[in-house]
Amino acid sequence: MRKTLACLLLMALAACDRETAPADEVATKAKEIVELAEPKPAPVSAGRFAPQNTCGSVEGAQAFRARLAEVVRTRDVEGLIALAASDVKLDFGDGAGTDELRKRLTSDEWNLWQELDELMTLGCSANAQGGITIPWYFDQDIPGAASGTAMLVTGQNIPVLAAPDPQAPRIDTVSWDVVRVDAWKPDQPYQQVRIRNRLEAEADERERVRDAETTGYIATDQLRSLLDYRLIASHRNGKWSITSFVAGD
């Protein structure tokens, strides 16, 4: 890329010289070519709870996340154990500790590597305790988050269909926002959801806001419980460690 850019700049300068162009025109040509060569930033996902990274302000967190991402990518069991606190919390019962974590990582029953794969795509939040929370959305104030019916739509412009059929009419779309699922059916490809809308109306020279709901169907693989797996890490005893890796409440 640098060689190509240099050649383009030389060609532009040569062309300008032949035309005895002024110096400001040469500079303009060079600037245009550099701008064309620069990579364009990737589009940012829209939606209230689209993944973000606010961990950059926490000293040491970025290096920890980079190491975590590497051990997850390579399925390095001992590497992940090394990143976990000896008393790492694994559930809301008696599940805790690195020995138990090792058992679960090597068991198909838990599918923890797949859970970690997904977490790595969902952003990171600097939490109030000075540590980090993955995914980012779990550290945000989401009304009704403690309810088992609250689900995050994990994508942009996800179709809401009139029926649980891919050929059904599209009645709405949702981007990284929360919907309600009253009866979760994990064996079904679609779930019936309720989406709260905010409708504005003018009355008596004032703006009134009232709630309304849309009911439809969203593909099961585009929904994630707000109480699904989350990972919390903190700086303890001179190093960063995973202190909690749990699901549920």
C-alpha positions in Angstrom: 0.0 0.0 0.0 2.8 2.4 0.9 4.6 1.7 -2.5 1.4 2.2 -4.4 0.7 5.5 -2.5 4.2 6.7 -3.3 3.9 5.9 -7.0 0.5 7.8 -7.1 2.0 10.8 -5.4 5.0 10.9 -7.9 2.6 10.6 -10.8 0.5 13.4 -9.5 3.5 15.6 -8.9 4.8 14.9 -12.4 1.5 15.7 -14.0 1.3 19.0 -12.1 4.9 19.8 -13.1 4.2 19.3 -16.7 1.3 21.7 -16.4 3.5 24.1 -14.3 0.9 24.1 -11.7 1.3 26.2 -8.5 2.5 24.7 -5.3 -1.0 24.8 -3.7 -2.4 22.7 -6.5 0.3 20.1 -6.0 -0.5 20.0 -2.3 -4.2 19.5 -3.1 -3.5 16.6 -5.5 -1.3 14.9 -2.9 -4.0 15.4 -0.2 -6.7 13.9 -2.3 -4.6 10.8 -3.1 -3.7 10.3 0.6 -7.4 10.5 1.6 -8.3 7.9 -1.0 -5.6 5.6 0.3 -6.7 5.9 4.0 -8.9 3.0 5.3 -12.4 4.1 6.0 -13.7 3.3 9.6 -16.1 0.4 9.9 -19.7 1.5 10.4 -20.9 1.6 14.0 -23.9 -0.6 14.8 -27.0 1.4 15.7 -29.2 0.6 18.7 -29.4 1.6 22.3 -27.5 -1.5 23.5 -25.2 -2.1 20.6 -21.8 -3.4 21.8 -19.4 -0.7 23.1 -16.0 -0.8 24.7 -15.6 1.6 27.7 -12.8 -0.5 29.3 -10.0 1.6 27.8 -10.1 3.9 30.8 -9.3 1.1 33.2 -5.5 0.5 33.5 -4.4 -2.9 32.4 -7.9 -3.9 31.2 -7.1 -3.8 27.5 -4.1 -6.2 27.9 -6.2 -8.5 30.0 -8.9 -8.6 27.3 -6.4 -9.2 24.6 -5.0 -12.2 26.5 -8.5 -13.5 27.2 -9.5 -13.2 23.5 -6.4 -15.3 22.6 -7.0 -18.1 25.0 -10.7 -18.3 23.9 -9.7 -18.4 20.3 -7.2 -21.2 20.9 -9.4 -23.1 23.4 -6.5 -22.9 25.9 -7.9 -24.5 29.0 -4.9 -23.8 31.2 -4.5 -20.4 29.8 -8.0 -19.5 30.9 -7.5 -21.1 34.3 -4.4 -18.9 34.7 -6.6 -15.8 34.1 -9.2 -16.9 36.7 -9.2 -16.2 40.4 -8.8 -19.3 42.6 -12.3 -18.7 44.0 -14.0 -17.6 40.6 -17.7 -17.7 40.9 -19.4 -20.0 38.4 -23.1 -20.1 39.4 -25.4 -19.1 42.2 -25.0 -22.3 44.1 -21.8 -24.0 45.2 -20.1 -23.8 41.8 -16.8 -22.0 42.3 -13.0 -22.3 41.9 -10.6 -23.1 39.1 -10.9 -26.9 39.5 -14.6 -26.7 38.8 -14.0 -24.2 35.9 -11.5 -26.7 34.4 -14.2 -29.5 34.5 -16.8 -27.3 32.9 -14.4 -26.1 30.2 -13.7 -29.7 29.2 -17.3 -30.9 29.3 -19.7 -30.7 26.4 -22.5 -30.3 28.8 -21.6 -26.7 29.6 -20.5 -25.4 26.1 -18.5 -22.7 27.9 -16.2 -22.1 25.0 -19.2 -21.2 22.8 -20.5 -18.9 25.5 -17.1 -17.2 25.7 -17.0 -16.9 21.9 -20.2 -14.9 22.0 -19.2 -12.8 24.9 -16.1 -11.6 23.0 -18.3 -10.0 20.5 -20.5 -8.1 22.9 -18.3 -5.3 24.2 -16.9 -4.4 27.5 -17.8 -1.9 30.3 -15.7 -0.3 33.0 -17.8 -1.1 36.1 -18.3 0.9 39.3 -16.1 -1.4 41.3 -13.0 -0.5 39.2 -13.1 -3.7 37.2 -14.7 -4.7 33.9 -17.9 -6.4 32.8 -18.4 -8.4 29.6 -20.8 -8.0 27.9 -21.1 -4.2 27.9 -24.9 -4.1 28.1 -24.9 -6.0 31.4 -23.5 -3.0 33.2 -26.1 -0.6 31.8 -29.3 0.5 33.4 -32.0 -1.5 31.5 -35.5 -1.4 32.8 -36.8 -4.9 33.5 -33.4 -6.4 33.1 -33.9 -8.7 36.2 -37.0 -10.2 34.5 -36.4 -13.5 32.8 -38.6 -12.3 29.9 -36.3 -9.5 28.8 -34.2 -10.4 25.7 -31.7 -8.4 23.8 -32.0 -8.4 20.0 -28.4 -9.1 18.9 -28.2 -7.4 15.5 -29.1 -4.5 13.4 -32.4 -4.2 11.5 -33.5 -7.6 12.6 -37.0 -8.4 11.1 -40.1 -8.6 13.2 -42.5 -10.9 11.4 -46.2 -11.2 11.5 -45.9 -15.0 11.9 -43.2 -17.5 12.8 -42.4 -18.0 9.2 -39.5 -16.5 7.2 -42.0 -15.8 4.4 -44.4 -13.9 6.7 -44.8 -10.1 6.2 -42.3 -7.9 8.0 -44.1 -5.6 10.4 -41.1 -3.9 12.0 -37.3 -4.1 12.6 -35.3 -3.9 15.8 -31.6 -2.9 16.2 -29.8 -3.9 19.4 -32.7 -3.2 21.7 -34.7 -5.0 24.4 -37.9 -7.0 23.7 -40.1 -9.2 25.9 -40.6 -12.9 25.4 -43.4 -14.3 27.7 -43.0 -17.9 26.8 -39.5 -18.9 25.7 -39.5 -22.0 23.4 -35.8 -22.9 22.8 -36.7 -25.7 20.3 -38.6 -23.2 18.0 -36.8 -21.2 15.3 -38.9 -18.1 16.1 -40.1 -16.5 19.4 -43.2 -14.3 19.9 -42.0 -11.0 21.2 -43.5 -7.8 22.5 -41.8 -4.5 21.5 -42.5 -1.3 23.4 -42.8 1.7 21.1 -42.7 5.4 22.1 -45.4 7.4 20.2 -45.4 11.2 20.3 -48.5 13.4 19.8 -49.2 17.1 20.0 -52.0 18.2 22.3 -52.7 21.6 23.9 -49.4 22.9 22.6 -47.6 20.2 24.7 -45.9 17.0 23.7 -47.4 13.9 25.2 -45.7 10.6 25.1 -47.5 7.3 25.5 -46.4 3.7 25.3 -47.7 1.2 22.8 -46.6 -2.4 21.9 -46.0 -4.3 18.8 -46.3 -8.1 18.9 -44.5 -10.2 16.3 -41.9 -12.9 15.8 -38.1 -12.7 15.8 -35.6 -15.5 15.0 -34.5 -17.4 18.1 -30.8 -17.1 17.2 -31.1 -13.3 17.2 -32.2 -13.1 20.9 -30.1 -13.3 24.0 -31.4 -13.2 27.6 -30.2 -10.3 29.6 -29.4 -12.8 32.3 -27.2 -14.9 30.0 -23.5 -15.5 30.7 -21.4 -12.5 31.8 -17.8 -12.3 32.9 -16.5 -9.9 35.5 -12.8 -9.3 36.1 -10.9 -7.1 38.5 -7.4 -6.3 39.5 -6.6 -8.4 42.5 -3.3 -9.4 44.3 -1.3 -7.5 41.7 -2.9 -9.0 38.5 -6.1 -9.0 36.6 -8.3 -12.1 37.2 -11.8 -13.3 36.3 -13.8 -13.2 39.5 -17.2 -14.2 38.1 -18.4 -16.1 35.1 -22.1 -16.9 35.6 -25.6 -17.0 34.0 -29.0 -16.5 35.6 -29.8 -14.6 38.8 
